[in-house]
């Protein structure tokens, strides 16, 4: 029950992701894509951790989310602190590390989808599969083209944010509806 009441976390994440995706498509020249994605990863990482903590006794179902959240916070901090880190590490090393973290987080989303599917049914898991797949694709693009600010990075990152946001809003709606139904059963 406690986990169902965390629907607002999905709502916040979804709205934030869509706004960031739109900004990625419309404001390319004003900011570096790494700054946008750093904010996204940091926010999503923190909300993944909050969601995992909201699971209470069902923490075994939230392990993947917790690990993805921790990696998201690390990736976000690396992306946002990149200018400072460039003093100590090469830019290429930082970008490659980000690419690897993005791929690992995408794989964790896919594994999380497998766990969700076995626990709640396939209708709850397809979003994790889609988000994880797009995230792995984004990580591969970062690894293949670490020096080039190619349009594919902007387009993939923007699409990933918007797709993730829409799926999170759908999940927020489903969780909210399920929360209301469960509360009606109790009353």
BAMIDO-784906 format. One record per residue (C-alpha): z, x, y; residue number from 0. Coordinates in nm, 3 decimals, padded with zeros to 5 digits. Layout:
% BAMIDO-784906
[[Z,X,Y],NUM];
...
This chain:
% BAMIDO-784906
[[00.000,00.000,00.000],0];
[[00.089,00.279,00.242],1];
[[-00.253,00.437,00.191],2];
[[-00.429,00.111,00.274],3];
[[-00.247,00.087,00.604],4];
[[-00.406,00.417,00.708],5];
[[-00.736,00.238,00.781],6];
[[-00.702,00.327,01.150],7];
[[-00.743,00.697,01.059],8];
[[-01.088,00.610,00.922],9];
[[-01.162,00.407,01.234],10];
[[-01.070,00.696,01.468],11];
[[-01.267,00.949,01.262],12];
[[-01.571,00.722,01.249],13];
[[-01.582,00.654,01.622],14];
[[-01.524,01.022,01.701],15];
[[-01.797,01.134,01.458],16];
[[-02.054,00.892,01.601],17];
[[-01.978,00.998,01.959],18];
[[-02.009,01.363,01.863],19];
[[-02.335,01.296,01.674],20];
[[-02.486,01.123,01.977],21];
[[-02.375,01.413,02.197],22];
[[-02.538,01.659,01.957],23];
[[-02.868,01.472,01.990],24];
[[-02.853,01.427,02.369],25];
[[-02.663,01.721,02.516],26];
[[-02.808,02.017,02.329],27];
[[-02.863,02.242,02.627],28];
[[-02.514,02.202,02.769],29];
[[-02.306,02.327,02.479],30];
[[-02.352,02.542,02.178],31];
[[-02.372,02.353,01.848],32];
[[-02.085,02.569,01.718],33];
[[-01.854,02.430,01.989],34];
[[-01.942,02.073,01.897],35];
[[-01.895,02.138,01.528],36];
[[-01.571,02.327,01.592],37];
[[-01.427,02.020,01.764],38];
[[-01.558,01.800,01.482],39];
[[-01.420,02.019,01.201],40];
[[-01.084,02.058,01.369],41];
[[-01.047,01.684,01.431],42];
[[-01.172,01.587,01.086],43];
[[-00.953,01.849,00.924],44];
[[-00.643,01.719,01.100],45];
[[-00.725,01.358,01.013],46];
[[-00.800,01.454,00.649],47];
[[-00.454,01.612,00.633],48];
[[-00.299,01.301,00.792],49];
[[-00.480,01.078,00.543],50];
[[-00.372,01.292,00.248],51];
[[-00.012,01.276,00.369],52];
[[-00.039,00.896,00.402],53];
[[-00.114,00.870,00.030],54];
[[00.256,00.907,-00.056],55];
[[00.299,00.906,-00.434],56];
[[-00.076,00.898,-00.490],57];
[[-00.109,01.258,-00.367],58];
[[-00.302,01.357,-00.681],59];
[[-00.587,01.143,-00.548],60];
[[-00.568,01.312,-00.210],61];
[[-00.568,01.677,-00.317],62];
[[-00.936,01.722,-00.241],63];
[[-00.890,01.565,00.099],64];
[[-00.593,01.788,00.174],65];
[[-00.784,02.103,00.078],66];
[[-01.091,01.986,00.273],67];
[[-00.864,01.914,00.570],68];
[[-00.712,02.261,00.563],69];
[[-01.058,02.419,00.537],70];
[[-01.180,02.193,00.820],71];
[[-00.898,02.311,01.046],72];
[[-00.976,02.673,00.958],73];
[[-01.350,02.622,01.023],74];
[[-01.278,02.441,01.350],75];
[[-01.047,02.715,01.472],76];
[[-01.297,02.986,01.375],77];
[[-01.578,02.802,01.555],78];
[[-01.376,02.739,01.869],79];
[[-01.225,03.088,01.879],80];
[[-01.555,03.256,01.795],81];
[[-01.582,03.439,02.129],82];
[[-01.234,03.589,02.078],83];
[[-01.296,03.665,01.712],84];
[[-01.623,03.839,01.802],85];
[[-01.412,04.121,01.945],86];
[[-01.283,04.198,01.595],87];
[[-01.557,04.063,01.366],88];
[[-01.933,04.059,01.392],89];
[[-02.093,03.732,01.497],90];
[[-02.294,03.734,01.175],91];
[[-01.975,03.754,00.966],92];
[[-01.823,03.462,01.158],93];
[[-02.135,03.247,01.123],94];
[[-02.166,03.326,00.751],95];
[[-01.798,03.242,00.697],96];
[[-01.853,02.909,00.874],97];
[[-02.155,02.838,00.653],98];
[[-01.953,02.908,00.340],99];
[[-01.664,02.691,00.460],100];
[[-01.904,02.406,00.536],101];
[[-02.055,02.429,00.187],102];
[[-01.713,02.441,00.019],103];
[[-01.593,02.143,00.223],104];
[[-01.908,01.951,00.128],105];
[[-01.851,02.027,-00.240],106];
[[-01.489,01.910,-00.201],107];
[[-01.617,01.582,-00.056],108];
[[-01.838,01.539,-00.363],109];
[[-01.546,01.618,-00.599],110];
[[-01.327,01.381,-00.399],111];
[[-01.593,01.114,-00.449],112];
[[-01.574,01.171,-00.824],113];
[[-01.195,01.124,-00.814],114];
[[-01.226,00.815,-00.595],115];
[[-01.490,00.671,-00.827],116];
[[-01.270,00.714,-01.133],117];
[[-00.966,00.566,-00.956],118];
[[-01.115,00.283,-00.747],119];
[[-01.475,00.234,-00.859],120];
[[-01.815,00.365,-00.759],121];
[[-01.842,00.136,-00.454],122];
[[-01.578,00.353,-00.280],123];
[[-01.737,00.688,-00.372],124];
[[-02.099,00.683,-00.257],125];
[[-02.002,00.770,00.101],126];
[[-01.826,01.086,-00.015],127];
[[-02.133,01.185,-00.216],128];
[[-02.365,01.132,00.081],129];
[[-02.143,01.308,00.336],130];
[[-02.078,01.597,00.096],131];
[[-02.450,01.639,00.023],132];
[[-02.547,01.645,00.392],133];
[[-02.261,01.887,00.459],134];
[[-02.381,02.123,00.184],135];
[[-02.731,02.105,00.334],136];
[[-02.592,02.191,00.680],137];
[[-02.400,02.487,00.533],138];
[[-02.713,02.615,00.360],139];
[[-02.911,02.591,00.684],140];
[[-02.637,02.790,00.860],141];
[[-02.648,03.057,00.588],142];
[[-03.027,03.077,00.578],143];
[[-03.072,03.086,00.957],144];
[[-02.751,03.245,01.092],145];
[[-02.912,03.387,01.408],146];
[[-03.147,03.112,01.507],147];
[[-03.048,02.802,01.705],148];
[[-03.318,02.610,01.523],149];
[[-03.365,02.237,01.577],150];
[[-03.282,02.179,01.210],151];
[[-02.920,02.280,01.277],152];
[[-02.890,02.039,01.571],153];
[[-03.065,01.759,01.388],154];
[[-02.873,01.807,01.063],155];
[[-02.539,01.840,01.241],156];
[[-02.607,01.532,01.456],157];
[[-02.728,01.329,01.158],158];
[[-02.428,01.443,00.955],159];
[[-02.188,01.330,01.229],160];
[[-02.355,00.991,01.270],161];
[[-02.384,00.928,00.894],162];
[[-02.023,01.034,00.846],163];
[[-01.913,00.811,01.135],164];
[[-02.092,00.504,01.004],165];
[[-01.953,00.556,00.653],166];
[[-01.603,00.604,00.792],167];
[[-01.631,00.281,00.993],168];
[[-01.743,00.098,00.678],169];
[[-01.446,00.241,00.489],170];
[[-01.210,00.149,00.775],171];
[[-01.334,-00.210,00.758],172];
[[-01.295,-00.224,00.380],173];
[[-00.946,-00.072,00.393],174];
[[-00.841,-00.309,00.671],175];
[[-00.966,-00.609,00.473],176];
[[-00.792,-00.485,00.160],177];
[[-00.469,-00.429,00.357],178];
[[-00.478,-00.787,00.486],179];
[[-00.543,-00.923,00.134],180];
[[-00.253,-00.722,-00.009],181];
[[-00.020,-00.836,00.268],182];
[[-00.120,-01.198,00.198],183];
[[-00.031,-01.147,-00.171],184];
[[00.313,-01.018,-00.075],185];
[[00.379,-01.306,00.165],186];
